[in-house]
C-alpha cells in the first residue's frame, strides 16, 4: 500500500514544501543570541590561514577579505613559514599563525572614550570592549603524487570576546547586554592540495576540534594572488560562508 | 508521557549503515572517474579521500534546512615485501542533518564518527589473505541543543575480520568473517528508568544495547556483476526480552540479519547503467511494550516488534557529454514491512490486523564534472519521498516529501 502512496506522491500531487524564511530567520537569530561566542568564533576562524605554502616558496602571507573584514570588520593577518622543504621522504613542515581583531568594536569603544573625555553625548547605544583572536600551529604536506599533496596539521585557535552594550539589543526575541567569552580550542586538520594548472590549486580540508568536537570543512580554489572558495561549519548558526582572501609568497 | 519499553525503535548502529544519505552513494561512484592517488608503486604510499556535500533540503513537514556531510580519510599503504602489505587508515566522518534517513529518524539528527583501521594482507599462490582490525567511536545528537557525548545511540566498537580473496574460473570469491564488540554507554530505556527510579537509574541502566556481532559474508565478483550474501548475528549482553506481563525475562535479546545484495555495471557508447538491489530479513526475539501514560495498566504488547523484511532497489544512469562532463539520473527505493508490528493511527493507537509498511526513496539527477584529475563534482536535484501506514508522527515523520538541491563532490574516490 505504501508503495502505491509513494508512487502517488511522485506523481506530484502532495509535493508541497514551503520556504518559510521568517521562522528560519528567527531560528538562526535565536541560535546566534543564545551562543554569540560560537558565532563570533566561526567568523574568527574564517580569518585563519589554510593553504600550505607552495613548493619552492619560503613563506606565505595572507589577508582575508570575505566574509571577515567585509562585512564584520574582522581584520586579520596571517603567515606561514617553511621550516623544511619536502625531501627524501620527509614532508614539507611549516609553522603558521595569525591574529585578527574586530575594528568596528575598537572604533565604537574609541568614540565612547572620546565622548567621555569631551563631554559629548555620543556613547548612547554604543558598545565598548574588544574582540580579538589568534591562531597558530604546525602543518605538514606530503606528496601523494606529483600532482597532489596531503596535509596533516595541528592548530590552536583562540578568541577573546568582551563586549558591553549600553543599551541591550534585541535579536529574535532575546536581548543581549554583554558578551564575555574566551574560547581556545585545538584542531586536527586533514587536507589535500590538487594541482590544477600553473600556480592554480584546489585545496580541500576538514578540521576537528578536540575540545568541543567542532567540525569544519574548507574548499579553496587557490590562485596566484587570490584564494576563493567556501567554508562550512555544519553545526554553526550560519552554516556556509563564501570566502575570498589575498596572499603573497616569498 | 509515553513509556516505551525495550529498545527505542530499531537498534541504532544498524541504522548507522543506512544513515549515510543514499543519494550520496548514488553520486559518489563517479562515472567520469578520477585517478587513484596510488598512481605510482612505492614502498610507502599516502592515501587520502575527501567527500563533501552541501545542500538545501525543503521538506513538506518542518522548516527547510541545510544538509551536509563531510568525510576525510587519510592513511598509508606500506608494501613491506612484494607479497606482504599493510594498509592503515583514519576516517573522520560528519553526518549532518538530512532528509533521506532510514525509517524512524529525525531530520535534524547528526553524527561524528572516528574510525581507525589496519589491514595487513599477504599474497599466496592460491589467493590473498586479508586481515583487518578496527576501532570506531561514534557520537550522535538530535540537534545543536544537545551536547556531543550524551547521545542515546553513542557507541564505540572494536573488532576484526579475516577473509580470503581467491580467483577461480574467472570469478573472484571473497569469504570473510567479522567480529565486533559494541558498547552503547548511554543507551537505556524508559521502562527500566521508571521501574528503578531513585537509584540514579539513568546511569545504572546505561549500556543496555552492548552487544557482540558476528557476520559471515561471501562476495562473488565477475565483472560487471557483484553479488554478496551475508548473515549477521547480534547477541546483547545486558538487554533482556520483555514479556507481556511488563517484566523482563532472563532471555537475552538476540537479533539476526540476513542480506543478499547485488550490483551490475554496464556501459554502452556514452551511456552507463548501474542497477543495484538488496533484500534484508531481520529477525529478533525482542518484543515491545507501549505505555500510553505513566499509569497505563494495560499497555500494548507487540510480540517480535522488530522483525522486518526489506527490499532495496536503485539504479543510476550516466551519459557522458565530454571528457570532463556527464549528466546523470538516479533512483533509489526501499520498502520495509514489519512482519508483526501493526501501524498506529494519528492518535498513536495500534491498528491491529495490519502490518507497518514504509516505502521511502529518492529520484533525481544532475550534472557531474571533473575539476581536476582527482576530483569529481556533482550538482543535483532530488525529490525525496516517504510514505507509510504509520500515521503517528508526533516525534518522527513517516509521511513526507521533500526537495534537495545540492553540491556533492569527492576527491580521489
Interface residues (C-beta under 8 A of the other chain):
Chain A: X1 X2 X3 X5 X6 X8 X9 X10 X14 X15 X16 X17 X18 X19 X20 X23 X24 X27 X31 X89 X142 X143 X144 X145 X147 X148 X150 X152 X190 X191 X192 X194 X195 X196 X202 X204 X206 X208 X212 X213 X215 X217 X219 X230 X232 X234 X235 X239 X240
Chain B: X37 X39 X40 X44 X45 X46 X47 X48 X50 X52 X54 X58 X59 X60 X63 X64 X65 X66 X68 X70 X71 X72 X74 X92 X94 X96 X110 X112 X139 X144 X148 X149 X333 X335 X357 X358 X359 X360 X361 X363 X371 X372 X373 X374 X375 X383 X385 X386 X387 X388 X389 X399 X401 X402 X403 X411 X412
